[in-house]
Amino acid sequence: MTTIIPACAHLAGLRIGDTAPVRIMAILNVSPESFYKGSVHTHLERLAETAQRMVSAGADIIDIGAMSTAPYLKTHITEAEETDRLAQAVGAVAPYVPVPISADTQRAQPARAALAAGARIINDVSGLKHDPQMAPLLAQKDAGVIIMASEPVPQVGDPTTRITTALAESLQIADQAGIARERIVLDPGIGFFRQPGIPWDEWDCRVLRELPRLRSFGLPLLIGVSRKSFIGKILGLPDPADRLIGSLACAAIAVYNGAHVIRAHDVKETVEAVRIAERIRPPFTG
C-alpha cells in the first residue's frame, strides 16, 4: 500500500499542493521545431500579449520553451541558439504578466540567461541529469524547480517503479546541491519514455492510472498530457491539432488521481475541465 504524504511546495511564491487549488501551467513555445505548431509564437512583440491572454484565461504559471524536447523528433539546436531564444522570450514576457515565468530547459547556460531575464522557475526534463552545472545553479539562484523523471539509460520494470527510481535519483542530485525540497515539483514524464518495454501508449495510460503511487515522495505532481502522441494513438488522430478533447479527458483524470499542476496548451478549456475534476475528486485524507 502506498504511503500518502501531504504534498506542498512553493514555486516562486506560488503555493502548490494538497491545500492549494490545482495550478495551470500554460505552454508558450518559441521553438519552431515543437510538435504542436499551434503552441509556437516566434514574434517577440506578440509574446507578452499571448501570455497576458493565458493569464486572463486562468494560467498560474507561464512555461516558455526555446528548444523542443519531444523525444521522437530531431529538435536539437545549439546551446547558444537556445540561450538567445529563451532569454529574449522571457525578457519579452516577464515584465508584463503577474504570474511566475518558468523556463523549459535542461542546460545550465540557457537556464542562467532565463533567470537573469526574469524567469523564476526552471522546468528540467532531464531531472537535473543532463547538465551537471544545473543543480548547483538552481541552488545558488534559489529558483523553483520542476524535476521530470528521466532515464539516461533505459531500465527494466513496470512504469511506476521505473519512474519512482528515476525521480529518487534526481532528488538525490537536488539534495546534494542544496536545493530545498519545498521548491521542487515532480513530473513523471508522460510521453518521454519511448523504450518502455510495453506499448508506449499503455505506458502513459498506466502512469495516469497509478498516479497516487507517486505521492510517496510528499511533493506536488505536475502532469503534462496536452495534445501528446499517446492520445493521438488511442484516438487515431495523428495531427496534434485534433487532440483537444482527449487532452482535457486526461487532464481531468490526472487531477482526480492527485495531480497538483496541469501543463497545457489550451488554458481556458483546461481550467474548466480541471475545476470540475477538482470538485468531484475525493478530499485528501492523509
C-alpha positions as a Markdown table, in Angstrom:
| # | Residue | x | y | z |
|---|---|---|---|---|
| 1 | Met | 0.0 | 0.0 | 0.0 |
| 2 | Thr | 1.3 | 3.4 | -1.0 |
| 3 | Thr | 2.1 | 5.8 | 1.9 |
| 4 | Ile | 0.3 | 9.0 | 1.3 |
| 5 | Ile | 2.3 | 12.0 | 2.4 |
| 6 | Pro | 0.8 | 15.5 | 2.3 |
| 7 | Ala | 2.3 | 17.4 | -0.7 |
| 8 | Cys | 3.4 | 21.0 | -0.5 |
| 9 | Ala | 5.8 | 23.3 | -2.4 |
| 10 | His | 6.3 | 26.9 | -3.2 |
| 11 | Leu | 7.4 | 27.8 | -6.7 |
| 12 | Ala | 8.4 | 31.5 | -7.0 |
| 13 | Gly | 6.0 | 32.3 | -4.1 |
| 14 | Leu | 3.1 | 30.3 | -5.6 |
| 15 | Arg | 1.7 | 27.7 | -3.2 |
| 16 | Ile | 1.3 | 24.3 | -4.8 |
| 17 | Gly | 0.0 | 21.1 | -3.1 |
| 18 | Asp | -2.9 | 19.5 | -1.4 |
| 19 | Thr | -4.2 | 22.7 | 0.3 |
| 20 | Ala | -3.9 | 24.8 | -2.8 |
| 21 | Pro | -6.0 | 24.9 | -6.0 |
| 22 | Val | -4.8 | 22.8 | -8.9 |
| 23 | Arg | -2.5 | 25.2 | -10.8 |
| 24 | Ile | -2.4 | 25.6 | -14.6 |
| 25 | Met | 0.9 | 26.0 | -16.3 |
| 26 | Ala | 0.5 | 27.5 | -19.8 |
| 27 | Ile | 2.8 | 26.4 | -22.6 |
| 28 | Leu | 4.4 | 29.2 | -24.6 |
| 29 | Asn | 6.9 | 28.0 | -27.2 |
| 30 | Val | 9.3 | 30.0 | -29.3 |
| 31 | Ser | 10.8 | 26.9 | -30.9 |
| 32 | Pro | 9.5 | 26.3 | -34.5 |
| 33 | Glu | 10.5 | 22.6 | -34.0 |
| 34 | Ser | 7.8 | 22.0 | -31.4 |
| 35 | Phe | 5.5 | 19.0 | -32.2 |
| 36 | Tyr | 2.3 | 21.2 | -31.9 |
| 37 | Lys | 2.6 | 24.2 | -34.2 |
| 38 | Gly | -0.4 | 25.9 | -32.5 |
| 39 | Ser | 1.8 | 26.4 | -29.5 |
| 40 | Val | 4.6 | 28.2 | -31.3 |
| 41 | His | 4.9 | 32.0 | -31.2 |
| 42 | Thr | 8.0 | 33.4 | -32.9 |
| 43 | His | 7.2 | 37.1 | -33.0 |
| 44 | Leu | 8.7 | 38.6 | -29.8 |
| 45 | Glu | 6.4 | 41.6 | -29.9 |
| 46 | Arg | 3.4 | 39.4 | -29.6 |
| 47 | Leu | 4.6 | 37.1 | -26.8 |
| 48 | Ala | 3.5 | 39.4 | -24.0 |
| 49 | Glu | 0.1 | 39.7 | -25.4 |
| 50 | Thr | -0.3 | 36.0 | -25.8 |
| 51 | Ala | 1.0 | 35.4 | -22.2 |
| 52 | Gln | -1.5 | 38.0 | -20.9 |
| 53 | Arg | -4.4 | 36.2 | -22.6 |
| 54 | Met | -3.2 | 33.0 | -21.0 |
| 55 | Val | -3.2 | 34.6 | -17.6 |
| 56 | Ser | -6.7 | 36.1 | -18.2 |
| 57 | Ala | -7.9 | 32.6 | -19.0 |
| 58 | Gly | -6.6 | 31.2 | -15.7 |
| 59 | Ala | -2.9 | 30.4 | -16.1 |
| 60 | Asp | -0.9 | 30.4 | -12.9 |
| 61 | Ile | 2.5 | 29.9 | -14.5 |
| 62 | Ile | 3.8 | 30.6 | -18.0 |
| 63 | Asp | 6.3 | 28.0 | -19.2 |
| 64 | Ile | 8.5 | 29.2 | -22.0 |
| 65 | Gly | 10.4 | 26.8 | -24.1 |
| 66 | Ala | 13.0 | 27.6 | -26.7 |
| 67 | Met | 14.0 | 24.1 | -27.8 |
| 68 | Ser | 11.6 | 21.3 | -28.3 |
| 69 | Thr | 12.3 | 18.3 | -26.1 |
| 70 | Ala | 9.9 | 15.8 | -27.9 |
| 71 | Pro | 11.8 | 12.6 | -27.7 |
| 72 | Tyr | 10.7 | 11.3 | -31.1 |
| 73 | Leu | 11.7 | 14.4 | -33.1 |
| 74 | Lys | 15.1 | 15.7 | -34.2 |
| 75 | Thr | 14.9 | 19.1 | -32.5 |
| 76 | His | 18.4 | 19.8 | -31.2 |
| 77 | Ile | 19.7 | 23.3 | -31.5 |
| 78 | Thr | 23.0 | 24.7 | -30.2 |
| 79 | Glu | 23.3 | 25.9 | -26.7 |
| 80 | Ala | 24.0 | 29.4 | -27.9 |
| 81 | Glu | 20.8 | 29.5 | -30.0 |
| 82 | Glu | 18.7 | 28.1 | -27.2 |
| 83 | Thr | 20.1 | 30.7 | -24.8 |
| 84 | Asp | 19.4 | 33.6 | -27.1 |
| 85 | Arg | 15.9 | 32.4 | -27.9 |
| 86 | Leu | 15.0 | 31.8 | -24.3 |
| 87 | Ala | 16.5 | 34.9 | -22.8 |
| 88 | Gln | 14.7 | 37.1 | -25.4 |
| 89 | Ala | 11.4 | 35.4 | -24.9 |
| 90 | Val | 11.5 | 35.5 | -21.1 |
| 91 | Gly | 12.6 | 39.2 | -21.2 |
| 92 | Ala | 9.7 | 40.0 | -23.6 |
| 93 | Val | 7.1 | 38.4 | -21.3 |
| 94 | Ala | 8.2 | 38.7 | -17.6 |
| 95 | Pro | 7.6 | 42.4 | -17.1 |
| 96 | Tyr | 4.1 | 42.2 | -18.4 |
| 97 | Val | 2.5 | 39.3 | -16.5 |
| 98 | Pro | 1.7 | 39.0 | -12.8 |
| 99 | Val | 2.5 | 35.2 | -12.6 |
| 100 | Pro | 5.8 | 33.4 | -12.4 |
| 101 | Ile | 7.7 | 32.5 | -15.6 |
| 102 | Ser | 9.1 | 29.1 | -16.0 |
| 103 | Ala | 11.9 | 28.3 | -18.4 |
| 104 | Asp | 11.8 | 24.9 | -20.0 |
| 105 | Thr | 15.4 | 23.8 | -20.5 |
| 106 | Gln | 17.8 | 21.1 | -19.5 |
| 107 | Arg | 21.0 | 23.1 | -20.0 |
| 108 | Ala | 22.6 | 25.4 | -17.4 |
| 109 | Gln | 23.6 | 28.2 | -19.7 |
| 110 | Pro | 20.1 | 28.9 | -21.1 |
| 111 | Ala | 18.7 | 28.5 | -17.6 |
| 112 | Arg | 21.1 | 31.1 | -16.2 |
| 113 | Ala | 20.2 | 33.5 | -19.0 |
| 114 | Ala | 16.4 | 32.9 | -18.5 |
| 115 | Leu | 16.7 | 33.5 | -14.7 |
| 116 | Ala | 18.6 | 36.8 | -15.4 |
| 117 | Ala | 15.8 | 37.8 | -17.8 |
| 118 | Gly | 13.1 | 37.3 | -15.2 |
| 119 | Ala | 12.3 | 33.6 | -15.0 |
| 120 | Arg | 11.8 | 32.2 | -11.5 |
| 121 | Ile | 11.3 | 28.5 | -12.2 |
| 122 | Ile | 13.3 | 26.0 | -14.3 |
| 123 | Asn | 11.5 | 23.1 | -15.8 |
| 124 | Asp | 14.2 | 20.4 | -16.5 |
| 125 | Val | 13.0 | 17.4 | -18.5 |
| 126 | Ser | 16.3 | 15.6 | -17.7 |
| 127 | Gly | 15.6 | 15.7 | -14.0 |
| 128 | Leu | 18.9 | 17.5 | -13.4 |
| 129 | Lys | 20.8 | 14.7 | -15.1 |
| 130 | His | 21.8 | 16.3 | -18.4 |
| 131 | Asp | 24.0 | 19.2 | -17.2 |
| 132 | Pro | 26.0 | 18.8 | -14.0 |
| 133 | Gln | 26.0 | 22.6 | -13.6 |
| 134 | Met | 22.2 | 22.8 | -13.5 |
| 135 | Ala | 21.6 | 21.7 | -9.9 |
| 136 | Pro | 24.3 | 24.0 | -8.3 |
| 137 | Leu | 23.0 | 26.9 | -10.4 |
| 138 | Leu | 19.4 | 26.4 | -9.2 |
| 139 | Ala | 20.5 | 26.1 | -5.6 |
| 140 | Gln | 22.5 | 29.3 | -5.9 |
| 141 | Lys | 19.7 | 31.2 | -7.6 |
| 142 | Asp | 17.1 | 29.9 | -5.1 |
| 143 | Ala | 14.9 | 29.1 | -8.1 |
| 144 | Gly | 11.8 | 26.9 | -8.2 |
| 145 | Val | 12.5 | 23.5 | -9.9 |
| 146 | Ile | 10.3 | 21.1 | -11.8 |
| 147 | Ile | 12.1 | 17.7 | -11.9 |
| 148 | Met | 10.9 | 15.3 | -14.6 |
| 149 | Ala | 11.5 | 11.6 | -14.4 |
| 150 | Ser | 14.4 | 10.8 | -16.8 |
| 151 | Glu | 16.3 | 7.6 | -17.6 |
| 152 | Pro | 19.6 | 8.5 | -19.5 |
| 153 | Val | 19.9 | 4.7 | -20.0 |
| 154 | Pro | 16.6 | 2.8 | -20.3 |
| 155 | Gln | 15.9 | 0.4 | -17.4 |
| 156 | Val | 13.5 | -2.5 | -16.9 |
| 157 | Gly | 10.5 | -2.8 | -14.7 |
| 158 | Asp | 6.9 | -1.5 | -14.5 |
| 159 | Pro | 6.2 | 2.2 | -15.3 |
| 160 | Thr | 5.7 | 3.4 | -11.7 |
| 161 | Thr | 8.7 | 1.6 | -10.3 |
| 162 | Arg | 11.0 | 3.0 | -13.0 |
| 163 | Ile | 9.6 | 6.5 | -12.7 |
| 164 | Thr | 10.0 | 6.3 | -8.9 |
| 165 | Thr | 13.6 | 5.2 | -9.2 |
| 166 | Ala | 14.3 | 8.0 | -11.8 |
| 167 | Leu | 12.8 | 10.7 | -9.6 |
| 168 | Ala | 14.6 | 9.4 | -6.5 |
| 169 | Glu | 17.9 | 9.7 | -8.4 |
| 170 | Ser | 17.1 | 13.3 | -9.3 |
| 171 | Leu | 16.1 | 14.2 | -5.8 |
| 172 | Gln | 19.4 | 12.9 | -4.6 |
| 173 | Ile | 21.2 | 15.3 | -7.1 |
| 174 | Ala | 19.0 | 18.1 | -5.8 |
| 175 | Asp | 19.7 | 17.3 | -2.2 |
| 176 | Gln | 23.5 | 17.2 | -2.8 |
| 177 | Ala | 23.3 | 20.6 | -4.5 |
| 178 | Gly | 21.4 | 22.1 | -1.6 |
| 179 | Ile | 18.0 | 22.6 | -3.4 |
| 180 | Ala | 15.3 | 22.8 | -0.7 |
| 181 | Arg | 12.6 | 20.2 | -1.1 |
| 182 | Glu | 9.9 | 22.9 | -0.7 |
| 183 | Arg | 11.0 | 24.4 | -4.0 |
| 184 | Ile | 10.5 | 21.2 | -6.0 |
| 185 | Val | 7.6 | 19.8 | -8.0 |
| 186 | Leu | 7.8 | 16.4 | -9.7 |
| 187 | Asp | 6.8 | 15.3 | -13.2 |
| 188 | Pro | 6.5 | 11.6 | -14.2 |
| 189 | Gly | 7.4 | 12.4 | -17.8 |
| 190 | Ile | 4.4 | 11.3 | -19.7 |
| 191 | Gly | 5.3 | 10.9 | -23.4 |
| 192 | Phe | 9.1 | 10.8 | -22.7 |
| 193 | Phe | 9.6 | 7.1 | -22.1 |
| 194 | Arg | 9.9 | 5.8 | -25.7 |
| 195 | Gln | 11.6 | 2.5 | -25.0 |
| 196 | Pro | 9.4 | 1.3 | -22.1 |
| 197 | Gly | 9.2 | -2.4 | -22.8 |
| 198 | Ile | 5.4 | -2.2 | -23.2 |
| 199 | Pro | 3.5 | -0.2 | -25.9 |
| 200 | Trp | 4.2 | 3.4 | -25.1 |
| 201 | Asp | 0.6 | 4.5 | -25.1 |
| 202 | Glu | -0.2 | 1.8 | -22.5 |
| 203 | Trp | 2.8 | 3.1 | -20.5 |
| 204 | Asp | 1.4 | 6.6 | -20.4 |
| 205 | Cys | -2.1 | 5.3 | -19.5 |
| 206 | Arg | -0.7 | 3.3 | -16.6 |
| 207 | Val | 1.2 | 6.3 | -15.3 |
| 208 | Leu | -2.1 | 8.3 | -15.1 |
| 209 | Arg | -3.9 | 5.3 | -13.6 |
| 210 | Glu | -1.2 | 4.7 | -11.0 |
| 211 | Leu | -0.5 | 8.4 | -10.2 |
| 212 | Pro | -1.4 | 8.0 | -6.5 |
| 213 | Arg | 1.6 | 5.8 | -6.0 |
| 214 | Leu | 3.9 | 8.7 | -6.8 |
| 215 | Arg | 2.6 | 10.6 | -3.7 |
| 216 | Ser | 5.1 | 8.7 | -1.6 |
| 217 | Phe | 7.6 | 11.5 | -2.2 |
| 218 | Gly | 5.5 | 14.0 | -0.4 |
| 219 | Leu | 6.0 | 16.5 | -3.2 |
| 220 | Pro | 3.4 | 18.0 | -5.6 |
| 221 | Leu | 2.9 | 16.4 | -9.0 |
| 222 | Leu | 2.9 | 18.1 | -12.4 |
| 223 | Ile | 1.3 | 16.3 | -15.3 |
| 224 | Gly | 1.8 | 17.3 | -18.9 |
| 225 | Val | -0.5 | 15.4 | -21.3 |
| 226 | Ser | -1.6 | 18.2 | -23.6 |
| 227 | Arg | -2.0 | 17.0 | -27.2 |
| 228 | Lys | 0.6 | 14.3 | -26.7 |
| 229 | Ser | 1.1 | 11.4 | -29.1 |
| 230 | Phe | -0.4 | 8.6 | -26.8 |
| 231 | Ile | -3.7 | 10.5 | -27.1 |
| 232 | Gly | -3.3 | 10.5 | -30.9 |
| 233 | Lys | -2.5 | 6.8 | -31.0 |
| 234 | Ile | -5.5 | 5.9 | -28.9 |
| 235 | Leu | -7.9 | 8.0 | -30.8 |
| 236 | Gly | -6.4 | 7.6 | -34.3 |
| 237 | Leu | -5.6 | 11.3 | -34.5 |
| 238 | Pro | -2.1 | 11.8 | -36.0 |
| 239 | Asp | -2.4 | 15.6 | -36.0 |
| 240 | Pro | -1.9 | 17.2 | -32.6 |
| 241 | Ala | -4.4 | 19.9 | -33.6 |
| 242 | Asp | -7.2 | 17.4 | -33.3 |
| 243 | Arg | -6.4 | 16.2 | -29.8 |
| 244 | Leu | -8.0 | 18.8 | -27.5 |
| 245 | Ile | -10.9 | 16.6 | -26.2 |
| 246 | Gly | -8.6 | 13.7 | -25.4 |
| 247 | Ser | -6.2 | 16.1 | -23.7 |
| 248 | Leu | -9.0 | 17.5 | -21.5 |
| 249 | Ala | -10.1 | 14.0 | -20.5 |
| 250 | Cys | -6.6 | 13.1 | -19.5 |
| 251 | Ala | -6.1 | 16.3 | -17.5 |
| 252 | Ala | -9.3 | 15.7 | -15.6 |
| 253 | Ile | -8.3 | 12.1 | -14.8 |
| 254 | Ala | -4.9 | 13.3 | -13.7 |
| 255 | Val | -6.5 | 15.8 | -11.3 |
| 256 | Tyr | -8.9 | 13.2 | -10.0 |
| 257 | Asn | -5.9 | 11.0 | -9.2 |
| 258 | Gly | -4.0 | 13.6 | -7.4 |
| 259 | Ala | -2.1 | 16.0 | -9.8 |
| 260 | His | -1.4 | 19.4 | -8.4 |
| 261 | Val | -0.3 | 21.2 | -11.6 |
| 262 | Ile | -1.5 | 20.6 | -15.2 |
| 263 | Arg | 0.7 | 21.8 | -18.0 |
| 264 | Ala | -1.4 | 22.7 | -21.0 |
| 265 | His | -1.6 | 24.4 | -24.4 |
| 266 | Asp | -5.3 | 25.3 | -24.1 |
| 267 | Val | -5.7 | 27.3 | -20.9 |
| 268 | Lys | -9.4 | 28.2 | -20.8 |
| 269 | Glu | -10.6 | 24.7 | -21.7 |
| 270 | Thr | -8.2 | 23.1 | -19.3 |
| 271 | Val | -9.2 | 25.3 | -16.5 |
| 272 | Glu | -12.8 | 24.3 | -16.9 |
| 273 | Ala | -12.0 | 20.6 | -17.0 |
| 274 | Val | -9.7 | 20.9 | -14.0 |
| 275 | Arg | -12.2 | 22.7 | -11.8 |
| 276 | Ile | -14.8 | 20.1 | -12.4 |
| 277 | Ala | -12.4 | 17.2 | -11.7 |
| 278 | Glu | -11.1 | 19.1 | -8.6 |
| 279 | Arg | -14.6 | 19.5 | -7.3 |
| 280 | Ile | -15.5 | 15.8 | -7.8 |
| 281 | Arg | -12.4 | 14.1 | -6.6 |
| 282 | Pro | -12.3 | 12.8 | -3.0 |
| 283 | Pro | -10.7 | 15.1 | -0.4 |
| 284 | Phe | -7.2 | 14.4 | 0.7 |
| 285 | Thr | -7.3 | 12.4 | 3.9 |
| 286 | Gly | -3.7 | 11.7 | 4.6 |
